[in-house]
Amino acid sequence: MSIIYHESTQTLHLTNGLISYLIKVLPNGALGQLYFGRAIRDRESFDHLLEQKHRPMSSWVFEGNKLFSLEHTRQEYPSYGSTDFRHPAVQVLQPNGSRITNLVYCSHSVASGKPQLEGLPATYCESPNEAETLTVHLRDELLDLYVDLHYTLFAGRAAIARSVKIVNGGSQDLHLTHAMSLCLDLPDSNYEFVHFSGAWSRERWVKTRKLEQGIQSVESARGHSSHNHNPFIMLRRPGTDEEQGEVIGFSLIYSGNFLAQAEVDSWDTTRVTLGINPFGFDWKLAPGESFQTPEAVMVYSHEGMGDMSRTFHQLYRSRLARGQWRDQARPILINNWEATYFDFTEDKLVSIAEAAHKDGVELFVLDDGWFGARCNDFAGLGDWTPNPERLPDGLASLARRINDLGMKFGLWFEPEMVNKDSDLYRAHPDWIIHVPGRRDSHGRNQYVLDFSRPEVVDYIYEQMAKLLSEAQISYIKWDMNRSITEPCSEALPADRQGELFHRYILGVYSLYERLTTQFPHVLFESCASGGGRFDPGMLYYAPQCWASDDSDAAERLKIQYGTSFCYPISSIGAHVSAVPNHQVNRSTPLATRANVAHFGTFGYELDLNRLTDEEREQVRAQIAFMKEYREVIQFGDFYRLRSPFEGNFTAWMAVSPDKKTALVGWYRFLSEVNGPCRRVRLRGLDPELSYTVDGGEAHYGDELMNLGLITTDSGAGERQPDERPICDFDSRIFVLKA
């Protein structure tokens, strides 16, 4: 691993044997982008990659020179208006109304390891030899504006982390209107743009389109990363699949408004930008003040999307997630929400927990409805004290009874929200995000607390810390159930209202940091009406996230498949729920509900007392299976084998790090009659090892990866009496042991 500087050509080469990244100081002092991709041999000059041609109707930087135009030059951190007409990475509004900047290379420095980002989630190192960080120092002389570009190159990973720090060294107020975390100019447009979109209960569906001249983008302006789009995109070459072909993944470690954009110009150059959404963003930089962008991560692979995903999984699982739960297998839980909703008593909850404990469940989670005047979703949010009618002896009594069973106790809360029917709102109506004099729009009958205000965050922290101190709580489900409307803070002056969205997220991060630091034993799971804030920023504080409020097994195949392109399996909250499913009214077999949820953190969202004896026996077997294999699933290598978006079948697998154990999940949406014989080609095995399949026949890894695992069942031909009957939404998990 090395970061090389060639002074004679002013070229920087970042390489670790897997990837190379080339930067050059351009004739005007700006930074140019020469190459990002598979590792190449170093040389003194790569100037031949800086191609310049005269093009009519272009503008030129230097008098008498009709070759050097920024419009036709790939750049590292471009601005608009000085011969470049594409969307910028940075834009600064100045007192005279100008937005023109001229950022010129001053120097650079290289340090072992990786510095932290103050107040923001980011990847990290545990020892200095895990990475090297390059900082390139740029300056606009007229404004005395300093811009530091940070690049962290990880040892043994085809990944680069990037962020930007901007400092006003001058004497005038400046306003940042664009401050992207990453810009990558690519020399051609022969890519497919892959993004992960949807809505509540159908998050992160895989969407693909060919790059064309113009702008393709996904974004959020909702105050959170959103169910609708995810701050992760891929550019892949046509023909790239799971095993082969070039792909670049772009991921933003941020939970607020974002923009992920690919702009293709008329000469088929592609500019990728990723960062805070410029829409509505305006950050005032007074003299001496600085602004730090969120971190973005780029991953390159020439071995397909599966290899790219496993790079993200390993990095985010071990060097983004933190705390004592980072490397621990996750407890099997039961959540009372779909079993009781708001209708419960302490005894009823203990009854559900007792049944779950008998079947092997390790953690009981009390969901919404335990606090304040919370009899429905119109009241109570903000008053985080136990409801005296439902829990007359308080949380401590319930937690003690659950712990006495030999289980852990977990709790749901939604600290960012308030109902108008609450003591908190009646005392502090100005604490919600709203525009004075205008109507307040609600979502789920609730309103968003102004977390841009430190006093609001402090107040909520004190309430939450009191709860966690007074009861034996081992797990928190942190929910967030609406987007931000009427974005305005009574505490911010007019010239800082454009900072609200970012300051809000910084407040959320601050509360997370304080609670996770004070209560390191607590496992935090993030949630936002399901997957409305499933992003890397949350993983820094909560190593798992509720993937979707849709717990239907068939729908979850699509949701979890799409999620896996960036996010590790250990981060995907997945439960077995009751049927008919409460979201889609579909009934699926209990076995299939578990076989889908096994490839996640695993738990139950129902009352086990309502199941038959035969179903309870299945549950006990499912829990025993998960306890035996959860470390393989949650911390092994994950391979997607068949896509639920492309046919009647889905398949994926997890392989232990030593390649001696593998679990293959196989799923069929609708049953078939007299269908063909079927097999699925496996991946990630050791070709030299012999594997037994479900304790039976043995096959070498090379056979299973090249010929495939036979999945033929009674759906092929006419079912015979000794064959297992099939059904709609059928599934199996095959266990392979070397």
N, C-alpha and C positions, 0 to 999 in steps of 0.2 A: 504494500500500500504506500503510495507516495503522491505528493503534490509538487510538481516540478515547474520551475519558472525558467524560461529562456529569455535572458535579458536582451539579447541581440535582436529578437523578433517580438519581444514583449508578449510572449505567449505563456499561458498557464495550462498545464496538463494534469488533470485529476484522474488517477487510475489506481485500481486495486487488483488487477489481473482479471476481473470480470467485466468491468465497464471502463470506458474512457469518456472524459468530458473536457472539451477544449474551449478556451476563452482567449481572445486576443484584444489588445489595446488597438483601437482603430486610429486612422490618421487624425481625427479630430479630438482624440483623447477619450472618447466613449468606449464602452466595452462591447466587443463583438462576439457572437456565438458561432463557433466553427463546427462542432460535432458533439453528439451524444449518442452512445451506442456501445456495441461490443468492444472490448478492450483491443487497442491497437498499439503497435510498437511506437515508442517515443522517437521524436526527431527534433532538430533545432528549429525547423520552420515548417509550419503548416499554412503558409501564406497563400498557397495555390487554392485553398478552400475558400478564400475571400474573392469570389468572382465578381467582377464589375463590368458592366456594359453600358454604353450610351443608349438611353431610351427617351424618345421625344415626349414632351409634356411632363418630364420629371424636373425637379429642382435640385440644385447642386450646392454642396456645402461650401466649396472654395471657388473663388473667382478664377476663371480660366480653366477649371477642371470640370469636364462633362462626363466623368466616370463615377465619382464618389457621391452617391446620394443615399441618405439613410432609408429612403423608401425601398431601396433594393439591397439593403444590407441587413443581415441577421444580427440581432442585438441581444444583449443580456438583460438590460433594464431600461427599455426605451421610453422616451417621452414624445409628445405630439407636437408637430408644428414647425420643426426645423428640418424640413425636407422629408419627414416621415408622416404620412397621413393615416396610418393604421392606429388602432386603439392602443393607448399607452399602458405601461405598467405603473407609471407614477405621473401624477399631475398636481401642481401646486398653484393655488390661486393667490395672487400677490396684491398688495394694497393698490397698485395702479391698474388692476383688472387683468393683467397679463397672466397667462398660464404657461408661458414658455420657460423651460429650464435647459441648462447645459451642464450635465453631470460628467465630469472629467476624472479620469483615473489619477489618483495621487500616489497610492502605495498599496501594498497588501501585506498580510501577515499570516503565518501558519502556526497552529497550536495543536498539540496532542489532545485527544479527547473531544469533549463537546460541552460548551457552556450552556447553562440553563437560560430559559427565557423568563424574565420576571413577570409573574402574574398570569402566565399563559402555559397551557399544556404543551409538551414537546417530547420527542424521543430523547433518550439519555444514554450515557455510558456508565458502566460500573468500574472500568479501569481505563487509563489514558490510551492504552494500546488497542482499544476497540475501534478507534476512529481518529481521523484528523480533520480539523476544521480550518478552512480558508476564509479569511475576511478580506474583501476588496474594498478599499476606501475611495469613495468618489466625492467630488465637491463641485457645487455651483458657486463660482467665484463672486458673481454679482450679488447673489442672495446670501452668501456665506452659509449655504445649506450643505449639510454633510449626509451622505447616504452610505451605509455599510451593508454590503451584500455578504451574507453568511452561507457557506457551503460545507456541509459535513459529509465526508466520504467514510463509509463504514467498512471495516475489514471483513472480508468474507461474505459481503452482501452486495447485490447489484442495485444499490439504493443510494440516493443522495438526498439529504434533508436541506431545505433552503428557507431562509427568512431574511428580513430586511429591517434595519434600524435607521430612522431618519431623525436628524437633529437640526434644530434651527439655531445656528451660531450667530445669526445676525441681530439687528436691532428692531426689526419690524415683525408684526404679527403675520403669520402665513397660515393658509388653510389647505390641508391635504384633502383632495377630492378623489384621488386614486392612489392606493398604496397596495399593490398586489404582492403576494408572497413569492410568486414565481412567474417568470416568463421564459418560454422556450421557443425560439424560432427554428423551424425545421425546413430543410431545403426543398421539399416537395409536399404534395398533398395526397399521395397515394395511400390513404388510410381510411379505415372505418372508425367512426366516432361511436363509442359504446358508453351508454350511461344507464343509470339505475333509477327508474322513475315509478310513480304510482300515486297512491292516496292512502287515507286511513284504511287499514285492513288489507291492503294489497301493495305493500311497500317493496321497493327495490326490484321491480321487474326489469329484466334485461331488455334494453332497447338499442337497436343498431341502425346507423345510417351511414351512407358514404359521404365522406367529406367533399364538399363542392365549393366553388368560389362564393365567397360571402361569409356570413357568421353563423356558426352553430354553437349553441350554449345551453347550459342549464343553470338555474340559480334559485336562491331563496331570498325573499324580501319579507318574510313572516316573523323575523325575530329569532328564529331557530332554524336548524338545518333542514327540517321538515320531512313529512312523509312523501312529499311530491317529488323531490329530487335529492340526491345524495351528493355530498362534496367529494365525489370520487368519479373519475372518468378514465377511459382507456382509449388510446389510439392504436389500432392494430392494422397490420398489412392484410390486404385481401387474401384469403386462404389460410390465415392463421387460425389454429384451433387450440385445443388443450395441450397438445404435445409438441407442436412445432410452429415456427413462424415468429416474426418480430412483433412485439407489443410493448408499449410504454404505459404504465399506470401512473396517474396523478391523484394524490390524496391530500386533502387539506385538514390539518389537525385543528379544527375549529367547530364551534357549535352554533354560531350565529348566521347572519345573512352572508351568503357567499355567491361568487360567480365563477363558473368553470367554462371557459370559452375557447373555441378554436376559430381563428379568422384566417381564411384563405384569400390571398390577394389575386390579382389578375394574372400573375406569373406563377401561380400555384405554390408560392411559399406559404407555409402554415405557421401562424403564431398562436401558441397556447399560453393563456394567462389563467391564473388561479389565485384566489384570495378573497378578501372582504368585498362584498358587493358594493361597487361605487354608487349604485342607486340609493339616494338619500343619505350617503355618507359624506360628512364634512367635519374634519378634525382640526380644530384650531391649534396651531403650534406657536405659542408665544415665545419670545426670545429666551433661549436656554432650554426650552422644552424638547422632549423627544417622543417618538412614536415607534413602537415595536409591532411589526406585523405578526400574525400567526405563522406557524411553521407549515411548510408543504413538503411532501415527500414524493420523489420520482423513483420509479422502479423500471428497469429495462430487462427484457428477456428476449433471446432469440430461440427459446425452447418452448414457446407457447404460453397461453394464458394461465395454465396450471402452475407452471414454474414461477410466473410473476406473482400469483396469489400466494404461493407458499413463502415467497420472500416477504410479502406484507404480513402474513400470518406470524412468521417467526419474529419479525422485527416488532410488531405491535404487541404480541403476546408477552415478549420478554424484555423489551426496551421502550415500551410506551405505558402499558399497564404497570402499576406499582403495588407495593405493600405486601403484607404477609399472604394475601390470597392470590397473588400473581401466579405462583407456581403450585398452588394446592388444588386438588380435585374439588369440584364444587359440591356442596351438600345437596342431597335430594330433598326437595321441599314440597309442601302442599300449601296452596293459597286458598283462602276461604271465599274469594270474591264471587265466582260463579256458583258457589254452593249456597251462599246466603245473601249476597248483595248487602243491603242495609239492615236486614232482618236477622239479628243474632243477639244472644246473651252470652255471658261468660261460660255458662255450663254448656251451651250449644257448641261453642268454639272448642271447649275441652273435649267434648264428645267426638268431634271431627278429628282432633289431634290424637286422641286415644286410638281410634281406628287406624289412623295413618301410622302411628308408632308400631302397632302390632304387625303391620305389613312391611316395616323397615324404613319408613320415611324418617329423615333426620332433622328437618327444620319445619316449623309451623309459622306461616306468615299471616298476620292479621292485616287485611286490606282496608279500604275506605270505610268510614262510618263510625269510627271509635272515639271521635273527638267533638268538642263543642256541642252545638245544637244540630248536629249532622244527622237528620232523619231522611234527608234527600239531598240532591245536589244544589239546592237553593241556599243553603245555610252552612255555617260552621267553619269554612276554610279561613285560616288565620288564627283561630282559637285552638291552640295545640295543647289542650288539657282534656283528659278522658271524659267521655259522656257519662254522667252519673246514672242515667237510666240503664244503659247497656253494660257499663262497667262500674258498678257502685263502689267496688274496692280498688279501682284504679288499674293502671297497666301493670304495676308491680305485682299485684296479686295474680293476674292472668299469666304473666311471664314466669312467675315462680311455679305455678301449677304445670305449665308446659315444660319447664326445665326439670321439674321433679319426675316427669315421665321418662326422662332421658333424652329429650329433644332440645334443640335450640329454638329460640323465639325470635321472630322477625316482625317488622312493622312497616306499614305503608305511610308515607306522608307526601304532601305536595307544598313545599315551603314557599314557592314563588307566587302563590295565588291567594286570593281572598274573595269571600262572598260579601256582598253589601250587607247581608243579614249576618253580621258578626260583630263582636265587641271590638276587634281590631279596626274594622272599617269605620265604625261609629266614632272611635277615638281619633283616627287619622285618615279622613277621607282624601287628603292630599297625597297619600302614599301610593295611590294607584297611578299607573301610566294613563294619562288622559290629557285632553286639551281643555283648559278652563273655558266654560261658557258653551261648550259643545256637548252633544249627546255622547254618552259612553256606550260603545258597543260591547256586548257580552259574548262570551263563548262558554258553553256548558254552564251558563248562569254564574260565571265567575269572572274576575278581573285580575290583571297582572300587577303585582307589586313592583314598585320602581326600584329595582336592584342597582340602578346607577347611583343611588343614594347610600352612602356607607351606614347611616343611622338605621336604615331599613334592614340592611343585611345584618347589622349588629343585633337588632331586636329579634330577628328570626333565629339567628345563631343562638342566642341565649335560651330561647324556647326549646330548640332542638337539643342543645347540649344538656339541658335539664332533663328532658325525656330519657336521653341515652345514659345519663348518670344515675337515674333513680330506678330504672328497671333493668333486668337482665336481658338486654337486646343484643343479638348477634348478627342481625341482618337488617338492612334498610332498603326498601323499594322506594326510590325517589321519583315521583311522577311529575308531569307537567302537561296540562290538558288543554291548552289553547295557545293560539298565536297572538302576537301583539297588534293591536289596532290603536288608532289615534296616538301615534308615537310622539309624546311630548312629556317633558319632566318639569314639574313646578320648581325644581331645584337648580335647573340649568339656565344660564342666560341665553338670550336669543341666538348669539353667535356660536353657541355650543350645542344647540339642539340636534345638529347632525351627528353628534357623538353618542346619542342615547343608546342606539342598538348595540354598539360595541361595549359601551360602559355597562349595559345590562348584563351581557355575557361575562364580562370581567367580574361583576358582582356575584354571578352564579359560581364562577370558578373560585372566587374568594371564599364563599361559604363552603363549597366542597372541600377546599384545601384545609380550612380550619377544622371541619368535622372529621375528616379522614385522618388528620394529624393527631387530634385529641383522642380519637377512638379507633386506633389502628387495628383492633381485633374485629371490628364490624365489617362484614361483607356488604358493600354498597352495590345495588343494581339500579342502573338508570332506566327511566321509562318516560315516554311522552305520548300519551294516548297510544301506547304501543311503540312503533318505530319512528316517531316524529323527531327524535333527536339521537338517532343511531349514527354516531360519527366518532372519529378518532379523539376529538377533544374530550368526550365523555369517558372514553376508555382509560384516560390518564388518571381519573379519579375513581371510576367504577369499572372493575374489570369485566363486567357483564352487563348486557342491556336487554330488556324485554323487546324481542324482535318485532312483534306485531300483536295487536289485540285480537287478530284473527287466529284462533287456535285450531281451526279445521285442518285436519291432516293433509288433505289434498291441496288446499291453498298454501299451507306452510311449506310444501315442497318447492313451490316457486319462490316464496319469500326467502327461505333459508338458502336455496341455491344461488339466488342473486346476491344475497348478503355475503356469501362465501368468497366472492371475487376479491374482496379487500379485507374482510374481517375474520379473525380466527374463530374456530368452532367454540372455543372456551368462552367467547364473548356473547354467544347467541342464546338468549333466554328462550326456552322451548318447553311447553307443558302438555300433558295429556288432559283433555277437558271432557265434559259430559257430552252425550249425544241425545237428541239432535243438537248439533252445534249451535251455540247461541248467536253466532254471527251469520252463518249461511243456511242454517236449518238442515244441514246434511248429516246423515248418519254414516260413520265409517267404523270399521272393526276396531276393537280395543287394541288388538295387536298392532295394527297399522298406526294408530295414534301414538303408541309408544315407540314404534320403529322409526318414526319421523322425529319425535322429541328426543330420542336417544342421541341424535347428532346435534347436541346443544348442551345446555347446562342441566336439563331434565328436572321435571317436577310434575305435580298434579294440580288441577284447578277444578276440583269437584269434591263431593262428600262421599267418601268411600263407604259409609254406612248404607248408602242407597244401592250399592252394587250387589249382585248375586254372589253366592259362595263361589261359583265357578269363576266369575270375574275377579273376585278378590284373590283367588289362587293365581290368576294371570298377573295381577298387579304385583303380588309377592315375587313371582318369577321375573317380572320386568325390573323390579328394584334390585334383585340379586344380580341380574345380568349387568345392570348399569354400574353397580358397585365393583364388579369384577373387571369391567372394561372401560370405565370412564376416563382413566388416564390415557389410554390409547386414543380414545375419541377426542378428548379435549386438548391433548398435548402432542398427539402424533401428527403425521403429515396427511393432509386432506387432498383427495383427488376427485374431481367431478368426472363421471363416466358417461352419463346420458342426461340430456337436458329436459326438464319438464315443459319447456317452451317449444319443444320440437317433436312431440309425439306422445304416444300412450304410456311410455315408460320413463322412469327416472332411475338413475343409479349413481351412487357415490361410494367412496370408501375412505377409511382411515387406517394408516399403517404406523405401527410403533416405530420409534427412532432406531431401534436395532433391527427392524424389518422382520422380526420373528412372529409378530401377531398382526393380523389385519381383519377388519370388519367391513363387509360389503353390504351396503343398504340397497335393496332392489325393490322397486315400487311400480305397480301397474294401476292406472286410473280406472279403466273399464275392463271387465273380463272379456275374453274372446272365445269363440267357438271354433274348434278344428283349425286352430292357428298353426303357424310354423314352429319348428323347433327353434329355440333361442339360446343365445349365449351373450355374455358381456366380457369384453377384453379388459383385464385388470391393469393397474399401474402401480409402480412404486415398490414392487416386491424384489427380493434378491433372486436373480435368475438361477443361482446355484443351489438354493435351498429347496427342500421338498416340504410342501404344506399339506396337512390334512384339512379337509373341508368338512366342517361340522363333526369332527371326530371320525370321519369315515375315510373315503379314498384319499390317497396322497397324489399330489401333482407338483412338479417342479415349477418354480416361479416363472421360468421362461415360457413354459407351456401356457400358464394362466394369463400371461401378458401378451402372448402372440396368438394362441388359439382361442383363449377365453375360458371363462367359467360358465358351465352349462346351467342355464336357469329354466330350462324346459319343464313345464308342469302339466297338469291335466287340461290346461287350455289348448294344448296341442293334441289334435285327434279327439277321440271320444274317451271320456273319463272312465277308467276301470275301477272296480270296487276297492282295490287296495291303494288307490291314489288319493292324495289330499284334495278335497274339493276347493274350487277357487270361487272368488266373488269379486264384485266391484271394489276398488280401492284396496286391493290385495298387496301384500308386501312380505318380504323376508329379510332377515339379516344373516348372512353367511359368516361363520367364524373360521378364519384360516390360522393355523398354528404350525410353525416350522418344527 
